[in-house]
Structures are given as structure tokens and as C-alpha cells.
């Protein structure tokens, strides 16, 4: 069970599901060696797009995630390639859909 994840109408707790998140509805913070709940990863790339920063993060399971964050929020401009980070969804923006 994931707190704050909206479920489609056909989903029950025993159903396999895919969770969908938009890149701009993810939060990213440096972990600095502190254990934080979320998906751990390492920043592979940062692209500055005006007021937005796009991060590419390699997760522990080997997949890359794309995260877009406001540049002026919570030190995002100080996150750089090679940094250990934790990714969490913004509350209310995750959606779960039954696998078919």
C-alpha cells in the first residue's frame, strides 16, 4: 500500500499495479548518507532549463528516472552529477493502474 496514491476503479490490494508519476511531480533531495524514505539513486545528469532543472537519476534497480524541479526550491541548484539523492512523489499526484 502506498499512501497518497489514487487507485483506478478496478484495483484491489491483491492486484498487481503500475504506478505512474509525472517527472514534475517528484521531489528530489540529497541524502548525504542519511537514510530517507523513498527511491534512492545517483544523479547522472542535470540540465538547466531556465527556472526548471531536469535531473536524470540512476536508481538502485538500474533504471533512469527523469525529474523536473523548480530551480529555486530546496537547493536544487546545488544537486550535481554524482550526488546520492532520494526521490519521493508529491502527495496526491501518483496514480496506480491495474496490470492487464
N, C-alpha and C positions, 0 to 999 in steps of 0.2 A: 504494500500500500504506500502510495506517495501522497503526502499532504499537499493540498492545493492543486491537485491535478484534476481537471474536468474530464469526466468519462463520457464516451458516447453511449447511446441508449442500449446497445446490445452487449455491453461489457459487464461482467460479473468478476468477483475477486478471483475466481478459478480460471479465468480466461487469459491466454497469452495476449500481450498487447504491445503495440509500438507507441512510444511517447514522442510527440512532435513538439519542437520548440523553434521559434524564430531566433536567428542569430542576435537580433537586437533585444531579445527578452531573456538574455543570460547575463548573469553577473560574474565578474572575474576579479579575484583578489590574489595578491601574493601570499603564499603560505608561509614563507620564512621559517620553515622547519616546524611550524605549529600544525597540529592535526585539526583540520576543519572539515565539517560535514560537506560533502559534495563530490564532484568528479575531479580527481587530481590529474594534473598534466604539466607539460613543459611547453613554454611559448616557443614556437618555431619561427614566427614572423609577425611583424607589426607593420601596418600600413596606415599612415595618417591621411585621412580624407576630410580635411577641413576641421569641423567641430567633432568629428567622429574618428575613432581609432578602430581598425579591424585587426583582430588577433587571430592567428592560426595556432591552435594548441593541440599537441600530440598527447592523447590520453594514455592511461596505463594499459589499455587493451589494444593500443596501436593505431587507433583511428584518429584522424584530424577533425577538430571541431572549429567552426568559424564563429567568432563572437564579435559583435559591433557594440561599442560603448561610447558614451559621450566623453570627449577628451578631458573635460574639466571636472569629472566626477571621481572621487575616491582615489586619486593618484594614478589614474590610468596612463598618464603620460610617462610615468616612471616605470611601468612594466615593459621589460625588454626581452628580446630573444634569449633563451637560456634560463629565464626565471621559472621557478616552480610556482604554480598557481592552483587555485581551486575554482571550479565553475559550479554555479548554482542557478536554478531557474528563478526568475522573478515570480513572486506569488501570484497565482491566478492566471498565468499565461501558458502553462503546459497543458497539452491535450493528449488523452490516451485513446487509441483506436484498436479494436479487436483485430487480431491477425486472421486472415482468411486463407 
